[in-house]
Amino acid sequence: MKLIVFLFIGIFLNNGYYAQITNGTAMSRTIDNLFKNYDKRIRPINSNGTLDLAINCLILDVFNVDEAKHEFTVNMYLRHHWQDSRLKYTPIPGTKFILLDADHVQQMWTPDTFIQNERSAIRHSIGTLQEYTKILPNGRILQSARITVTASCRMNLGYFPFDRQLCGLELASYSNIGPGYTFSWTSDIGAAVSEDLSSSSLKFRFTGFRTTTKTLTYPSGNQTRLGLEFFFARHSIRYLQDVYFPMFVLTVIAFCTLYSGTILTRLQLGIFVTVTTVLFMNLNASWMPHVSYQTALDVFIFVSALTTFTTVLVNFVVYNFQKSSGSKLKQQGVRMTQLSKEIPEDLIDYDRCNTMTESLCEAPEGQRFKFDFGFKFGTKADTTLSLICKSKGYLPVFYLCFNIIYWMVVLIGSSWYPEGFLAVETQE
């Protein structure tokens, strides 16, 4: 009995092995026949006289979004679909398609798709290229390759660091232009993202994508360009912690110098805060984007630094005025002592002497003696000084109003989201 069982198993395995050998031989013979008289210089044409090339993409990762270089990098599978009637063959039993090797791929016509805004691109390989080409019995061809593309992207950094960027890849055929050639997405969407997509960009979050199609007209004919656009939102929390909060604290400390301590202490503390602000600005300038226009962060830093400097200027003016006024009062005190010795005591009404204005010491019945202290309030200089002293209350109010308006404009202006995008949830 055991002998019979082993006999049946041996026959079964032998039949399976024989079938594999037979299928392999048939596939090799079919491939050889397909490329026997094949000329890859001739573009394939369908029964309707046109070549219909369709593509789709599977996005694996989006990273290295660099606002300094205005570029980003995408890792994806790029797939081409087209029909070549010269590669039709009789179906092979047990085989749905023929998987070509690299040598035979070099012998067939392949699309010359390129990326218009590409800066660099690589095809991945570990020993051999990570790509494959399948041929179906009806002559339908699927070619897939894993590529990593670094492409240019014109970024608008007006709302930096709360900006959102729209970047894309523009795909087109290099030589197939004009009638008799169609270039399109395989479906309305034409692209998808990997289920385990993990955006490794440290600065931006990949939030959505969409596909577009446009036609450009050249003297040689029309060219169709397929766009794969990506939408990024910047991670802003680090900027709030490392830039906005320190600048706000330095400005508040500068305001404290207007209300507490002696004027000399306030001036010294204000100078220290100003120097710290300047050093902080220089440290941040090394990593901030270098553009020809002002960003939102530039505006906040400039206004905060200007407010801090103004508080120091107010303390400086008040300090110098008090120092000058004290010296003059001291000198006039000596003059009053000398004059009081020359004027009879009963002729001076001390209750009516005003030491902060032009001092008039009036004697009874028209006998008046005028003491000139060397400075008079009510002049333009005194009006300016009065406004400077009042600015101690104006500066905090101004800075508060600026912050309210600033954050309303920045948060509302940077909250836009383009239409037609498919939202993406990435694994952070």
Salt bridges, closest charged atoms under 4 A:
ASP39 OD1 - ARG41 NE 2.99
GLU67 OE2 - LYS203 NZ 3.32
GLU67 OE1 - ARG234 NH1 3.59
GLU71 OE1 - ARG119 NH1 2.92
ASP84 OD1 - ARG86 NE 3.15
ASP101 OD1 - HIS104 ND1 2.69
GLU131 OE1 - ARG123 NH1 2.60
ASP163 OD1 - ARG234 NE 2.58
GLU170 OE2 - LYS214 NZ 3.17
GLU170 OE1 - ARG225 NH1 3.14
GLU229 OE1 - ARG210 NE 2.51
ASP242 OD2 - ARG238 NH2 3.29
GLU358 OE2 - LYS370 NZ 3.27
GLU358 OE2 - LYS376 NZ 3.55
GLU362 OE1 - ARG352 NH1 2.91
